[in-house]
Amino acid sequence: MEGSMDFLQLFNADLSSYILSCLDDPADIVRVSSVSRSWRQFVIANGLCKKLCLRLFPEVSSATSVIEVNNMIEPIEAESTDSVESENLKRDHLVYAVLARGPTPNLRKDCILEAISASSTDNYPEESIQNTLEPSDRVNERPSYWSSEGESDPGVPETLTYKLASKLCFITEINIQPFQAFFQSGFPIYSARAVRFRMGHSKAPEMERDLMDESEAGHRSVDDYIVWTYVSPDFPMLQEKCLQKFNLPQPVLCIGGILQIELLGRVQQQEMDGLYYICVSHVQVVGRPLTPVFDAELIDLTGTFVLKYCPTVNNSNSSTAALEDETGAPSHLHSFTARLMQRAGLNFERMIRHTLLRDVGNVDYNGESDDEYIE
């Protein structure tokens, strides 16, 4: 196009890569790769989608390799090492672009699959951790909550441990409602002073099965079974009967699917025995389970894993769903990409595949030749 210039041809590879690395949205990187054949090759060869994904979610750096199950990218005959490497780079471009979409679309408040254990329980199973999965503090006209054992020292902490709905799960916030004892004088609220969150994975598959042993669910420490890979800051808790929201500083990719809530300190004594208790009526984990699209095969105790990508056939009616915020409207940053994809009838994954599979002849997008820069 007259008057335009291609900075990839003007600058060296390092400077061009630095400029493109300033993009903070995978949709924008995919759009860049659609400009021309040479731009596409540059984006893929320099792993820009992977670099963005690692910048957004450092936990992904533990992935030793990427596997695409039921590969839908047409394979080429592996006549040389270069061709194999090229296919690996194309696969990484696709997988890390989809993964980097992160927790934005389809956030849900039921990321807990099941409760594993509490560090203590006052009356098991009547006051079990299982009750915290109920949204109401009354079930069948009976109080529904978890209660710790009583302690004379208000500094004694407690923990609640849960299994998430996926071994790969983006978590953005955890919501906790302290229990108000409506059947006690003064209606006391048994909150904690503060909370902290840990995420990780079991040391081995058989240990995860041991964790789910019902016979010990009332009172058990799980630290011997779990490798913790993330610890949040401390958040103060209010002594109020409400669902209190604790937003993580940034979305966290939980690899392994185990979440623990640490309840730090006690504020309420029980009148009848003078001991301090912590009671919780409900817990919500807000995020996005990546199953069945992504899975993790853990390799060792350090948390290294093989990232498995299982592409699914998406409904064309949801062509812009991945670009919408929680209100269902396209965000300002994504509006152009949303219109582009809607016009083409593509969702985000299909748009990437379309870029990777398209004809590599003399004509690129918008009918322009590869030698011309497209604005």
C-alpha positions, 0 to 999 in steps of 0.5 A, spaced: 500 500 500 503 506 497 505 510 503 505 505 508 511 501 511 513 494 514 517 495 520 518 488 520 523 489 514 526 496 517 528 493 524 532 487 526 528 481 529 529 483 536 526 490 536 520 487 532 519 482 537 520 487 543 514 492 539 509 486 538 511 483 545 507 490 548 501 487 545 497 484 551 491 481 548 492 474 544 486 476 540 491 482 537 497 477 536 492 473 532 490 479 528 497 481 527 499 474 524 493 475 519 496 481 516 501 477 511 504 471 510 511 474 513 508 477 519 504 470 520 511 466 520 514 472 524 509 471 530 509 464 530 517 463 529 518 468 535 513 464 540 509 471 541 503 467 544 507 463 548 511 469 551 504 473 552 501 467 556 507 466 560 507 473 562 500 473 564 500 466 567 507 465 570 504 458 572 504 455 565 512 455 565 512 449 569 509 446 562 515 441 559 511 440 553 504 441 549 500 435 546 494 437 542 489 431 542 486 429 536 490 434 532 486 438 527 491 442 524 493 438 517 500 434 518 505 435 513 510 430 512 516 430 516 521 430 511 526 434 516 527 437 523 525 444 520 518 441 518 517 438 525 519 444 529 515 448 524 509 444 526 511 444 533 511 452 533 504 452 530 501 448 535 504 452 540 501 458 537 494 455 537 494 452 544 498 458 548 493 463 544 487 459 547 490 458 554 492 466 554 484 468 553 484 466 561 479 467 565 475 473 562 469 469 558 464 464 562 466 465 569 462 461 574 461 461 581 461 453 582 468 451 581 469 447 587 467 439 585 467 437 592 470 438 599 476 434 601 477 436 609 477 440 615 483 441 620 478 440 625 470 439 626 466 440 632 461 435 631 462 431 625 458 429 621 453 434 623 457 440 622 462 438 616 465 441 611 460 438 606 455 443 609 459 449 606 457 447 599 450 449 600 448 456 599 443 457 605 445 457 612 439 452 613 437 446 610 431 442 611 429 447 617 436 445 620 442 450 621 447 448 615 455 450 617 462 447 618 464 449 625 471 448 628 473 445 635 473 450 640 480 453 642 482 457 648 487 461 644 484 465 639 490 465 635 489 458 633 488 457 625 484 452 621 484 450 614 478 448 609 481 444 603 477 443 597 478 439 590 476 444 584 472 442 578 479 441 573 486 440 574 487 446 570 482 452 573 483 459 573 481 462 579 479 470 580 476 470 587 474 466 593 467 468 597 466 466 604 460 467 608 461 466 616 456 463 620 451 467 625 449 462 630 441 464 630 440 459 636 445 462 641 443 468 645 446 475 642 446 471 635 454 471 635 458 471 628 463 466 628 468 469 623 475 469 622 480 475 623 483 474 616 483 469 610 489 466 606 489 461 600 493 456 597 493 452 591 497 446 589 496 439 587 497 432 590 504 429 590 501 422 587 494 420 584 494 415 589 495 420 595 489 424 592 484 418 593 487 417 600 485 425 601 478 423 599 477 417 604 471 419 608 473 415 614 477 421 616 474 427 613 472 430 620 479 431 622 485 431 618 491 435 616 493 434 608 499 438 608 503 431 607 499 430 601 499 436 597 505 440 594 503 448 594 505 452 588 501 458 590 500 462 596 495 469 596 496 475 601 492 475 607 485 478 607 482 481 613 475 478 614 469 482 617 465 479 623 459 480 618 453 475 616 454 476 608 458 473 603 465 476 603 468 477 596 476 476 596 479 478 590 486 475 588 491 480 586 491 477 579 487 471 576 491 465 578 492 458 574 491 453 579 495 447 576 493 440 580 486 442 582 487 443 590 484 449 594 485 450 601 482 456 605 486 458 611 482 461 617 487 465 621 485 467 628 478 467 631 474 473 634 468 470 637 467 466 644 462 461 645 458 463 651 457 456 654 464 454 654 468 460 653 472 457 647 473 461 641 470 457 634 470 459 627 464 457 623 463 458 615 456 457 612 458 457 605 464 458 600 464 459 593 470 459 588 469 464 582 473 462 576 473 458 570 475 450 569 479 449 563 476 442 562 474 439 557 479 443 553 485 443 557 488 438 562 494 437 566 498 431 566 503 432 572 510 429 572 513 430 578 513 433 585 515 440 583 509 441 579 512 440 572 506 438 567 504 436 560 499 441 557 494 437 554 489 441 549 483 437 547 480 442 541 472 442 541 467 443 536 464 450 537 457 453 536 458 458 531 452 462 534 458 463 540 462 466 535 464 472 539 463 469 546 470 469 548 471 476 546 465 478 551 466 481 558 461 478 564 456 483 562 455 479 555 457 485 551 464 486 547 469 490 551 472 496 548 479 493 547 476 487 543 470 490 539 474 491 533 476 483 533 469 481 535 466 485 529 471 482 525 470 475 527 462 475 527 463 477 520 467 471 518 463 467 522 469 465 527 470 464 534 477 465 537 479 458 536 477 457 529 480 464 527 487 461 529 486 455 525 483 459 519 490 463 520 494 456 520 490 452 515 489 458 510 492 458 503 500 460 503 500 462 496 501 469 493 495 472 496 493 473 503 488 477 507 484 482 504 486 480 497 493 483 498 500 480 496 505 478 501 510 484 499 505 489 501 503 491 508 496 491 510 494 497 515 
